[in-house]
Amino acid sequence: MTLVLLTAVGFALGLSGLAAALRPEAASLRSTLASLQRPPIVARPPGSPAGLAARLQRSAGDRIVAAVATRGGFPESLRQAAELAEISLTDTCGRSALWAVGAVVVGPLVWAAGAFTGSPPTLVVPLWLSLAGAAVGALVPWLQLRAAAATARQAARAVVAVYLDLVVLCLAGGMGLEGALHQAAEVTEGPMADRIGAALDHARHTGAAPWDALADLGERLQVSELTELAAAVSLAGIEGARIRSTLAAKAAAIRRHQLAEAETEASTVTERLFLPAVLLLLGFLVFVGYPAFARIVIGL
């Protein structure tokens, strides 16, 4: 009886955690501002399952972040990935906890399936499955964070290339270096362009050099193209070097690098599709040739 009750409790906790983990991520500031332009939606009651899951996720995330902060904090790479992807580490920690709880349901499900068929496994198998599921479930949000950061970094490189082209056009129109940097940031669209504009505005208000602001932003987000842009602009601003041709060449180099990455990714996808295509062809040949083969065997 006790085993049945424990299985039921674990099953219920696992399902609730899995449902909460599968809930979409919290909206970013940009999507929140865009939602203000749409008609209002009736809010979900505070006692609803989604509201309870959000509170559990927030509470678990706050506790995990506080515990990690007492032990030195998160690694710098994780903080950079979270800032670049605009995903809160608190939300990621909360989702990781809920994914771990939701994955625990694997063990009770296996035991329940075995009990239903009349041959329940020993408790060691469900226990190890639950532990493995919890470990894998806890890693899923962090892998999603890494993937989102990689995607955001590729998008940032594209924005930097466009930004460079616009800076070159502004310089060709007779603007000064700092004016071209600010004007190009105002025209360029995208989250990375907004960050560049905010960094340049902060540098203007504090009296710092704009290339120093760009260098700090590139180092903080680990976008090497922005750091190289800051170095080139710094050389032009301090020593008066020719900058238009340098920035144009840098933008072309970024586009060539993106094109090479796209070709490599396309080749990788093509190689991955080779094995499924071969298996599909073999299955079709077996499907077509099996009747004739069966008749030959029967005739013998």
N, C-alpha and C positions, 0 to 999 in steps of 0.2 A: 504493500500500500504506500509506504514511504517513497519507494522508487517511482511509483506512478505519479505521486504528487510532485516530486522533484522534476520529473520529465515534463509534466504539464506546466510548471512554473518556468522552466527553462525554455520551453517552446513558446510560451506567451511573451517572455522577455525578448527572445530572439526575433519574433515576428514584429514586435513594436520597435525594436532597434533597427531592423532591416527596413521597415516602412519609413522611419525617420531618416535613415541614411540615404534612401533613394529620393528624398525630397530635394527639389532643385536648390541650388546654392543661393545665398543671399544676393540681392540685386546690388550692383555697384552704384556709385553716385551718379554716373552718367545716365544709367537706365532709370534711376529714381527721378532725376530731373525731367527725363523724357516722358515718364508716366504722368507728370503733372499736366501735360497737354492733352491727355486722354480723359474721357469721362470717368468719374469716380466709381469705384467698385465697392460693393458692400463688404465690410470687414468680417472676417471669420470670428465667431464668438471666442472669448478668451479660454473657455474650458474645452474647446474642440481638440481632437487628437493632434492636428497640425500645430496649434498653439502650444500644446503640452510638449510636443517634440522639439519645438524651437526653444522653449525654456530649458528643457533638458540638455539640448546641444549647447546653449549658451552657458549654462551652469558648468557642464563638464569641461567646456573649452576654457572658461575662466580658471577653474581649478588646476587644469593641466598647465596653462601658461604660468600661473603663479608658482606651481611646483618647479617648473623648468627654470623660472627666473631666479629662484633661490639656489640653483645649481649652476649658474653661469649663463643662462639664457640659451636661445637657439643658435645654431651655427650661422655664420654670416651668409653662407650660400642660400640657406632657407629664407632668411630675411630678405635677401635680394630677390629671390624668386617670388616671394609673396608680394613685395612692392611692385615688381615689374608686371605680374599678372593681376594686380589689384584684388588680391584675395587675402582676407584677414587670417593671420595665424591662429587666432582664437576660434574662428569658424572651422578651420581645418582640423584643429585639435578636437573640437566637439564632434565633427563628423567622423573622425577617426575612432573616437570612443564608441559612437553609435554603430559604426560599421563592425567594430569588434564584437559588440554585444549582439548585433544581428546575425553575425556569422556563427555564433555559438549554437544557433538552432540546428546546425548541420548534424551534430552528434545526436540530439534527441530525435531528429527525423529518421536517422538511420536505425536507431533502436526501436522507434515506433513502427517502422516498416518491417523490421524483423519480427517484432512481436505480433504484427498483424498477419504475417505469413505463418506464424507458429514456430519460428526458429529464431528467437531474439539473440543477438550477439552478446558477448561478454561486455561488461562495463568498460573494459580497457579500450575497446575500439571506439565507442562513442566519445569517450573522454579525450582520446588523442585527436579525433576528428574535430571536436569542439575547440581544442587548443590550437590546432593548425588553422581552423577557420577564423578564429579570433586574431591570430597573428597576420594572416593574409588580409582580413578585413581592415585591420588597423593600418596597413600599408597602402591601401587603395587611395584614400584621399591625398596622401603625400605624393604618390605617383601621378595623380591627376594635377596636383600643384606643379610638379616638375614639367609635365606636358604643357600645361597652360603657360608657364613661364617661357618654355621654348618657342611656343607659337607667338607669344607676345614679343619675344626678342626678334623673331623673323619679321614681324610687322613693324617693329621699331626700326629695323635696318632699312626697310622700304621707305618709311617716313623720312629718315635721315637723308636718303638719296634724293627724294623730292625736295626736301628742305635745302639741300645743297644747290640744286638747280635753281631754286627761287632766289637764293642768296646771290648766285652768279648773275641772274637777270637784274636784280636790284643794283648790284655793283655796276653792271653795264649801263644802267639808266642814270648813273651819276651819283648814287647815294654813297654815303660814307659806310665804313665797315660796320659800326655799331648799329646805325640806322637800317642797314640791309639785314642784319641778323634779326632785329626786332620786327621789321616789316614782313620778312619771310615767315617768321613764326606765327604772325597773325593770320596770314593767308593759308598756311598749311593746315590740313585737317587731320584729326586723329589724336588718340590719347598721348602719344609720344610728342606730338607737336604742342599740345597743351602743357606738357611738363617742361618742354624747352622754353615756351613763352613764360611760364611761371618762374623758371630759374633766371631768365634774363631780366624779368621785371624785378625780382628780388635783388639781383645784382645792381640794377640801376638805382633802386631805393637805398641800398646800403653802401653804394659807392664802390663796389667791387668791380673788377674787370669781367666783361661778359664771357671771355674765354675760360676764366677760372670757374665760373658757374657751369659752363658746359662740361668742363673736365670733371668737376665734382659729380654732376649728374651722370656722366658716362661711367665713372668708377662705381657709383652707388648702384647703378642698374646693370653693370657689367656689359655695356654696349660699346665694344671697342671702336666702332665707326664714329661714335660721338666723341670719344676721347681723342681720336686722331684728328677729327675736325677741330676740336679745341686747340690741339697743338699747332695745326696749320694757321688758325686764326690768331693764335698768340704770337706766332712768328711774324705775321703781317702787321699786327697791331704794335709790336714792340720795335721791330727792325724795319718796318716799311717794305716788306718783301711783296713781290707780285703774288696776288692771291686768287685772281679770277681763274687763271689756267690751272692752278693747283686744285681748287675746289671742283672745277669741271672734271678734271682727271679723276679725282676721288669719287665723285658721283658715278662716273662711268665704271670705275673699278668695282663699286658696290653692286651695280646692276649686273656686271659680268659674274660676280661671285654668286648672286642670287640665281642667275640663269644656270650656272654650273650646279648649284644645289638642286634646282628643279629637275635638271636632266638626270642627276644621280638618283633622286627619289623616284623618278619615272622608271629608270632602269631597274631599281630595286623592286618596285611593284610588279614590273613585267616578269622578273625572275620568280617572284612569289606566286604568280599566276600559272607558271609552267607546270608545276606538279598537279594542281587541281585539274588543269586541262588534260594532262596525260591520264589521270585517273578517270575522268569523264569519258575519254576516248576508249579506254579499256573496258569500262562498264558498258558502253554502247556496243562494242564488239562482242562482249559476252552475251548481251541481250539478243543480238542478232544471230550469233552463231550457236547458241545453246540448243534450239530446236533441232537443227541438223545434226549436231553432235549427239543429242539424245536418241535420235532415230538410228544413227549408225551403231550406237552402243546396244540398243534394243535388237537391231537386226543381227548383231553378232551373237 
